[in-house]
């Protein structure tokens, strides 16, 4: 495969992003529980910390990469007509791009609350 991610590279990135996503979710749940339980105030307090904001930005990037690799592999393996494959991959890419833009907008709003 030229210009793309090799099978082993994609496999490794899928595992690394899964590891980060899992650790982030565990830390987030632990932080919310230790702050007195899930509430809007606890969530706001956690998200206004610069370290948590950076971790959340990395989470967004890892989630987007993890989703792209996984969905791309499923489409390449199971959608055989070339035109349909390209159409589905473009739709997935546009959806993930819109999620990334939306997530970035949310993170910028959270960052502006502590700046």
C-alpha positions as CSV (number, residue, x, y, z in Angstrom):
1,X,0.0,0.0,0.0
2,X,1.6,3.3,-1.1
3,X,0.9,6.5,0.6
4,X,-1.2,4.9,3.2
5,X,-0.8,3.1,6.5
6,X,0.6,-0.4,6.2
7,X,-1.3,-3.3,7.9
8,X,1.2,-3.5,10.8
9,X,1.3,0.3,11.2
10,X,-2.5,0.5,11.3
11,X,-2.7,-2.4,13.7
12,X,-0.2,-0.8,16.1
13,X,-1.9,2.6,15.9
14,X,-5.3,1.0,16.6
15,X,-3.8,-0.7,19.8
16,X,-2.0,2.5,21.0
17,X,-5.1,4.7,20.5
18,X,-7.3,2.0,22.2
19,X,-4.9,2.0,25.2
20,X,-5.0,5.8,25.5
21,X,-8.8,5.9,25.1
22,X,-9.2,3.3,27.9
23,X,-6.8,5.0,30.3
24,X,-8.4,8.4,29.7
25,X,-11.9,7.1,30.4
26,X,-10.7,5.4,33.6
27,X,-9.0,8.6,34.8
28,X,-12.0,10.7,33.9
29,X,-14.4,8.4,35.8
30,X,-12.1,8.3,38.8
31,X,-11.7,12.1,38.8
32,X,-15.5,12.5,38.6
33,X,-16.2,10.0,41.4
34,X,-13.5,11.5,43.7
35,X,-15.0,15.0,43.1
36,X,-18.2,14.0,44.7
37,X,-20.0,12.2,41.9
38,X,-20.9,13.2,38.3
39,X,-22.4,16.7,38.2
40,X,-22.1,19.7,35.9
41,X,-19.9,21.4,38.5
42,X,-17.5,18.5,38.7
43,X,-17.3,18.2,35.0
44,X,-16.7,21.9,34.6
45,X,-14.0,21.9,37.3
46,X,-12.3,19.0,35.7
47,X,-12.4,20.4,32.2
48,X,-11.1,23.8,33.2
49,X,-7.8,22.4,34.3
50,X,-5.2,22.8,31.6
51,X,-3.8,19.3,32.0
52,X,-7.3,17.8,31.6
53,X,-7.9,20.0,28.6
54,X,-4.7,18.7,27.0
55,X,-5.6,15.1,27.8
56,X,-9.0,15.7,26.3
57,X,-7.5,17.2,23.1
58,X,-5.3,14.1,22.9
59,X,-8.4,11.9,23.5
60,X,-10.2,13.6,20.6
61,X,-7.3,13.0,18.3
62,X,-6.9,9.4,19.4
63,X,-10.6,8.8,19.0
64,X,-10.6,10.2,15.5
65,X,-7.6,8.1,14.5
66,X,-9.0,5.0,16.2
67,X,-12.4,5.4,14.5
68,X,-10.9,6.1,11.1
69,X,-8.6,3.0,11.2
70,X,-11.3,0.7,12.3
71,X,-14.0,1.9,9.9
72,X,-11.5,2.1,7.0
73,X,-10.5,-1.6,7.6
74,X,-14.2,-2.7,7.8
75,X,-15.0,-0.8,4.6
76,X,-12.0,-2.1,2.7
77,X,-12.7,-5.7,3.8
78,X,-16.5,-5.8,3.2
79,X,-17.4,-3.2,0.6
80,X,-16.1,-4.6,-2.7
81,X,-17.4,-2.4,-5.5
82,X,-14.8,0.4,-6.0
83,X,-17.3,3.2,-6.3
84,X,-19.3,2.2,-3.2
85,X,-16.0,1.8,-1.3
86,X,-14.8,5.3,-2.2
87,X,-18.3,6.8,-1.4
88,X,-18.4,5.2,2.0
89,X,-14.8,6.2,2.8
90,X,-15.5,9.8,1.8
91,X,-18.7,9.8,3.9
92,X,-16.8,8.4,6.9
93,X,-14.0,10.9,6.5
94,X,-16.4,13.8,6.3
95,X,-18.3,12.6,9.4
96,X,-15.1,12.2,11.4
97,X,-13.8,15.6,10.1
98,X,-17.1,17.2,11.3
99,X,-16.8,15.5,14.7
100,X,-13.2,16.7,15.0
101,X,-14.2,20.3,14.2
102,X,-17.0,20.1,16.7
103,X,-14.8,18.6,19.4
104,X,-12.1,21.2,18.8
105,X,-14.7,24.0,19.1
106,X,-15.9,22.5,22.4
107,X,-12.3,22.3,23.7
108,X,-11.6,25.9,22.6
109,X,-14.7,27.0,24.6
110,X,-13.5,25.1,27.6
111,X,-10.0,26.6,27.3
112,X,-11.5,30.1,27.1
113,X,-13.2,29.6,30.4
114,X,-9.9,29.4,32.3
115,X,-7.9,31.8,30.1
